[in-house]
Amino acid sequence: MTDVELLSGVYGAPPPHLADTPRGARQLSPLHPGASDLGAAPPGSYASIVMLAPPGTLERRYAMAQALTALAHGAEFTAIAPKDKGGARMKTELEDFSCTVAETSKSHHRLCVVQRPETLTGVDEALSAGAPRFVEETGLWSQPGVFSWDRIDPGSILLVSRLPQFKGHGADLGCGLGFLAHGVLRSPAVERLELIDIDRRAIEAAKRNVMDPRAHLHWADATGGDPHLSKLDFVVMNPPFHSGASEDKALGQAFIRNAARMLRPGGVCWLVANRHLPYEAVLAAAFKSVRLDHDAGGFKIYEAKA
Ligand SMILES: C[S@@+](CC[C@H](N)C(=O)[O-])C[C@H]1O[C@@H](n2cnc3c(N)ncnc32)[C@H](O)[C@@H]1O
């Protein structure tokens, strides 16, 4: 491969005032539907990568090890993270991979710039520690970085215990590893279930976890209008309330509005939410009727009718 053919990559959305992303850089984050899979890049195929490094240690070391492997010798790697969300540890983590690191500090972030050394150390260990795996405790395939990757979320356990026997065609918005889908598909009257998540790693794990011909998986943004998903009989969800590492109530509210748009008149949406989240007004505005089904252990479960 010649220099001319080498690629530029960007992972996530590094703040533009902290680092320039080359025009035409390929998106590499699993949280961007349609992005290239950094793990599938031939070694040495990238001329530069700029990364907003993920907050979880296993996930961050995995992504940085993948990036360094994908870069050509001498190519530049820039990793950025908020200081209190992994940024303070990045320099040492990169030095552990045998990189010489130039670190700067700006706007509560740390910025580490390295030239990919000829020989890397410790990347195999980081790649294996962050890889997809079967988690015995949950009985599910998973991967560090996916929501609640090594324990079942207590809100989801509660929701599954309250769900009715659904019928017809439905959707699981923000399906994660597919735990809610298992509960839904216990009903033989369910004809088809769309599982939608923005995280490629979750969708890949859910493919292994939900081996049911009625399940159809989509790596997509559940807040975007999908004309194919309309007139549904039911929707289930444990809506996200984080974007990256920060709380984002608007995201859960957008899930609620989109669920209402996807349902046929009389279709139902069942959802669980941490009780502090401000969803009542949005539910009341988007649906014909809303019933609080359960309020316990810090969670609320609603049944909303379109
Ligand atoms: C609270 S978790 C629930 C996961 C799973 N349903 C469960 O019960 O364990 C929310 C899920 O929504 C996904 N998500 C976040 N933003 C999304 C978006 N815009 N579109 C689709 N999925 C999204 C996350 O990746 C995460 O898997």
The ligand as an SDF file (V2000), in Angstrom:
LIG
                    3D

 27 29  0  0  0  0  0  0  0  0999 V2000
  -31.0150    1.9750   28.9890 C   0  0  0  0  0  0  0  0  0  0  0  0
  -30.3170    1.0620   27.6640 S   0  0  0  0  0  0  0  0  0  0  0  0
  -31.4770   -0.3040   27.5100 C   0  0  0  0  0  0  0  0  0  0  0  0
  -30.8760   -1.5030   26.8160 C   0  0  0  0  0  0  0  0  0  0  0  0
  -31.7780   -2.7350   26.7670 C   0  0  0  0  0  0  0  0  0  0  0  0
  -33.0670   -2.4590   26.1790 N   0  0  0  0  0  0  0  0  0  0  0  0
  -31.9810   -3.2950   28.1550 C   0  0  0  0  0  0  0  0  0  0  0  0
  -33.1010   -3.2340   28.6160 O   0  0  0  0  0  0  0  0  0  0  0  0
  -31.0240   -3.7760   28.7430 O   0  0  0  0  0  0  0  0  0  0  0  0
  -30.6470    2.0690   26.2780 C   0  0  0  0  0  0  0  0  0  0  0  0
  -30.1110    1.5670   24.9460 C   0  0  0  0  0  0  0  0  0  0  0  0
  -30.4030    2.5570   23.9610 O   0  0  0  0  0  0  0  0  0  0  0  0
  -29.3230    2.6310   23.0410 C   0  0  0  0  0  0  0  0  0  0  0  0
  -29.3880    3.9520   22.3980 N   0  0  0  0  0  0  0  0  0  0  0  0
  -28.9140    5.1530   22.8570 C   0  0  0  0  0  0  0  0  0  0  0  0
  -29.2190    6.1270   21.9850 N   0  0  0  0  0  0  0  0  0  0  0  0
  -29.8930    5.5410   20.9630 C   0  0  0  0  0  0  0  0  0  0  0  0
  -30.4650    6.0290   19.7560 C   0  0  0  0  0  0  0  0  0  0  0  0
  -30.4420    7.3160   19.4340 N   0  0  0  0  0  0  0  0  0  0  0  0
  -31.0590    5.1320   18.9360 N   0  0  0  0  0  0  0  0  0  0  0  0
  -31.0900    3.7930   19.2480 C   0  0  0  0  0  0  0  0  0  0  0  0
  -30.5590    3.2900   20.3710 N   0  0  0  0  0  0  0  0  0  0  0  0
  -29.9810    4.1500   21.2210 C   0  0  0  0  0  0  0  0  0  0  0  0
  -28.0930    2.3730   23.8780 C   0  0  0  0  0  0  0  0  0  0  0  0
  -27.0260    1.9070   23.0590 O   0  0  0  0  0  0  0  0  0  0  0  0
  -28.6030    1.3250   24.8830 C   0  0  0  0  0  0  0  0  0  0  0  0
  -28.3720    0.0310   24.4000 O   0  0  0  0  0  0  0  0  0  0  0  0
  1  2  1  0
  2  3  1  0
  2 10  1  0
  3  4  1  0
  4  5  1  0
  5  6  1  0
  5  7  1  0
  7  8  2  0
  7  9  1  0
 10 11  1  0
 11 12  1  0
 11 26  1  0
 12 13  1  0
 13 14  1  0
 13 24  1  0
 14 15  1  0
 14 23  1  0
 15 16  2  0
 16 17  1  0
 17 18  1  0
 17 23  2  0
 18 19  1  0
 18 20  2  0
 20 21  1  0
 21 22  2  0
 22 23  1  0
 24 25  1  0
 24 26  1  0
 26 27  1  0
M  CHG  2   2   1   9  -1
M  END
$$$$
